[in-house]
Amino acid sequence: MSEKTIPYKIYLEENEMPKQWYNVRADMKKKPAPLLNSATLEPMTLEELSGVFCEELAKQELDDTTAYIDIPEEIREFYRMYRPAPLVRAYCLEKKLGTPAKIYYKFEGNNTSGSHKLNSAIAQAYYAKKQGLKGVTTETGAGQWGTALSMACSYFDLDCQVYMVKCSYEQKPFRREVMRTYGAHVTPSPSSTTEVGRKILAEHPGTTGSLGCAISEAVETAVNTEGYKYVLGSVLSQVLLHQTVIGLETKAALDKYDITPDIIIGCAGGGSNLGGLISPFVGEMLRGEKDYQVIAVEPASCPSLTRGTYAYDFCDTGMVCPLAKMYTLGCDFIPSANHAGGLRYHGMSSVLSELYDQGLIEARSVEQTEVFAAAEEFARVEGILPAPESSHAIKVALDEAKKCIETGEEKTIVFGLTGTGYFDMYAYEKFHDGAMSDYIPTDEELAKYREKLPKVER
């Protein structure tokens, strides 16, 4: 098909939106290792998971055999407010770079929350409401997930308690206020309002917090408050499942114009964006139908895939959650207060960890200053100010496009643009003022945390 017939933005029709989520675990011959009860070291049961999560979400978490799961009509009705999301051909960027590569990005920032997080937030809020709950608790790093969940809870008239990583709480007051506008109660984490928060503060005075800390506080509050359950914005298999609307729409848009990508790129923190984008493509790889180069991009300051250990570890700093087998830096690893708040998690999704261990995806780590340089380069040409998290993917997409200049290869590159960066101006200011620095943990520092990993023989 002639390039001239491919529009800048490829939109699906409303009736072409996915009616089912895709569960990549069903096509994995070697499944991700199960979540373990930290006391018994036995796989978590539905009853045990339902003590923390909504029952339907617990079922989705344990289901590794059903390939396609129906999206309830109430959720699809909400999706129609902002989906299908566009797949954009970056013609201007290609021209500016002078690359023979064809660059596409799936833009997930075209909703009030400003990110892809709303795809799972509305699903989890729906199941909470259906179960008759009063409210939910959660954590948030950059604030995108907290914003999305507060919006979803407002829609279903649910109370929303958010523990926000302290450095993000301080750096992003406007993101915090959006959550409060939707009715959420926002607490900087670690806090003195929970037992685990007080313990973390005592052990790490002056800490800027981490997603692991905030998760611990949110779980403690949920299990100790009648009528509440805990919901999570990344990492868990249920979240990756909901986010597959990204990849399913991306694949449908590409298929509409007979486009086959060579490289698929996504930022990686806990795994929700990356897992959602790549799952349908990885499914083809698992079934032996096609082959793609899939790249996970993480911050050099929190390099769980590239420098972590594949082992069972706690999902949270307070060690109140189950054990998950994942690439991890250690549950008490607290990253430097870098500005990609959504990528400041010590581990990686069990699904993505297993795919990485099998060699189906690769990983790269990038430093913060070069990420913001790439973000600025993209913004000046494409007219979208990207979130710092998304900009990790932009950095590697630019790298690959520039390689094509040298080789002359006309590769097709697809990356996920997970959201906008209009609430991240504090970080952009630091970059523009030359006050932003890069921090990379030393081998000795990582070894210290590695030694503390739970001893699990499975």
Beta strands, then each sheet from edge to edge (+ up, - down):
strand 1: 9-10
strand 2: 20-22
strand 3: 68-70
strand 4: 87-89
strand 5: 102-107
strand 6: 135-140
strand 7: 159-165
strand 8: 185-189
strand 9: 228-230
strand 10: 263-267
strand 11: 293-299
strand 12: 309-314
strand 13: 323-328
strand 14: 362-366
strand 15: 412-417
sheet 1: 1+ 4- 5+ 15+ 10+ 11+ 14+
sheet 2: 2+ 3-
sheet 3: 8+ 7+ 6+ 9+
sheet 4: 12+ 13-
end
